[in-house]
């Protein structure tokens, strides 16, 4: 079993709002953590930065992978009982949603994770294009932010710089995809690492 000190360490969860597997993982990571006395630190990032650093491309950009991963997105969501509709366009740039996340994280921390969930569910269950300024502004208003508030945030150099630093720190930590987790410093990549994370949390290193 893990020591009491280890049980207090948060799980770090790195995600991109355009990542289907991040969306699915966002629906189970808090429950998994809670079962083992853990909390979760959510890190909104941009996969494009990590892909560039790792010299990778999105899986849907590989002709041999595209049809498979599109099927697997829906199948994996179904496995977790998570609603899923393949969005179009896909993938999309998500820097604006991520900047709003970090703004909330710093100014209204209790609203940051609910914003992340709202963005994921809007894009992957309702097809709301998070890269479209008007659509994202409407979502922010539905979420309870003031009219024009979110747009002012994502255009603010402070939050642009904050997201840039987060991306750089993620790459420096070894994050090359999403979802990406660190549990007691141990890296786990992918929604399909749920069972391994559960075992680590219950039994420790294996």
N, C-alpha and C positions, 0 to 999 in steps of 0.2 A: 504493500500500500504506500501511497505517497505520504510524505511527512506533512504535519500541520502547516509548516511554512510554505511548502509547495502548493498546498491546497488554496492558499491565499493569492497566488500569482494569477493575474488575469491572462486570458487567452487573447492573443492579438489576431485580428481578422482583417485581412486586406481584401478589398473588393473594388470592382469597377461597375458602374451602373449599367454598362452595356454588356455585361457578362451574364449569360443565362445561368451558369453554374454558381456564380456569386449570388444571384437572386435565390436560387434553390437553397444554398447554404445559409443564407440570411434567415431563412424560415426555420432552421433547426439548430443553429449554433448556440443560441441563448438557452434553449432547453437542455441541450447536452451539457453546457457549462454548469447550469444550475443544479443538475443531478449530481454533480461532483464538487459542489461548493465553490465554483469559480464564477468570475465575472468575465465580460468580454469587452475588449477595446476595439472599436470599429475604426478602420482607416480607409477612407475613400481615396482612391488613387486613379491613375490613368494607365491602362494596360499598354497603350501605344508606347509609352516611355519605357516600360519594362521589356516589351517585345524588341524595341530598338536596341536596348542594352544587351539583350540576350541573342540578338540576330535571329529573331523569330517572326513569323507572320500569324495573323489570326487563322484558326483552323478552317474557317469557311473560305479562306483564300486559297486553299489547296484543293485542286479539282478532285483528287482521290478521297479526300476527307469530307468534303462539303455535305454531300447527301447523308453520309453517316451521322455527322455531328448534329445536323438539323433534326434527324430522327431521335438522336440520343438526348437532345435538350428536352423534348416533349416527354420522352420515356422516363428520364430521370426525374422530371417534375411530377409525373404521375406516380412514380415510386414513393415520393414523399407526400403525395396528396396535395400538391401545390398547383393552383390554377396556372395554365400556361397557354399563351397564344403566340406563335412565332411573329415577332414584330417586323414591320416593314416601314422604313428602312432599317437595316441591320447589317453590321454593327453601326453605331453612331458615336460621335464625339460627346463626351459627358463632362467636360471641364466645368460648365456652368453649374450643373447640379452638385458637383463635388465641391466647388467653392462655397456654395450656400451651405453644404453640410459642415464645412470647417468653420464657417461663420457662426452657425448655430452651436457647434461644439464649444466654441469659445465664449459665446454671449448668452446662449440659452441651452445649456448642455442637456437638459431634460427633453429637448425637442429634436436633438440631432439624430438619434436613432429612429424615432418615428418619421423624420423626414426621409431618411434612407429607405425605410420600408415603403413609404408612400411613393417614392420615385421608382423603386423596383416594381411594385405592384402596378403602377400606372403604365410602365413601359411593357412589361411582360404579360400582364393580364388584360390591359385595356388598349394597348397599342399607342399610348401617348408618346409622341416623339420628343424625347428630352433634349434633343439638340436644336429644336425649334424654339426660338425665344418666346414667341407668343404662347405656345403650348406649355412651356415651362412656367411662364408667368401665371397662366391660368391655374396650373397645378399648385403653385405657391399660394395663390389666393384661396383656393379650396382648402389648403393646409392651414390657413389662418394667418398668413403673413400679409402685411399691408400692401396696398396696390403700389407696384413699382419697387417695393422693398428688395425683393430678390434680384431684380435686374440691376439695381444700384450696387448690390453686393458683388455679383459676378463680374461687374465692370470695374470694381475697386482694385487698384494695384496691390493693396494689402493682402487681399484674399487670393489674387493671382500668385503672388509671391509665396503665400502659405502653401498652396497646393504644389507649387514647384518644389519647395523644400520637402514636402511629404513624399513626392515622387522620387526625389534624389535619395532620401533616407531609406525608402523601400528597396530601391535597387542596391544600395550599399549593404542592406541587411540580407540580400540574396533573393528578393522576391522577383520572380520572372513570369508569373502568371497569376490568375485569380479564379476562384478564391485561394488565398494563401494564408496559412495559420502558423503561429508559433505557440507551442505549448511547452512551458518550462525551457524555452530556448530551442526546442526541437521543431524543425520545419515540416509542415505537411502541406502538400499542394493538391488541390482539387476537391470538389464536392464528394468524390468517391473515396475520400480518406476518412469519412465519418466513423467507420468501424474501428480504424486504427486509432483515431483520436479518443474514442470511447475506451478502448483498451488501455491506452497510455494513462488516461485520467483515473482509471480504476485500479490499474496494476503497476503503473510506472513503466520505466524503460523496458523494452523487450528486444 
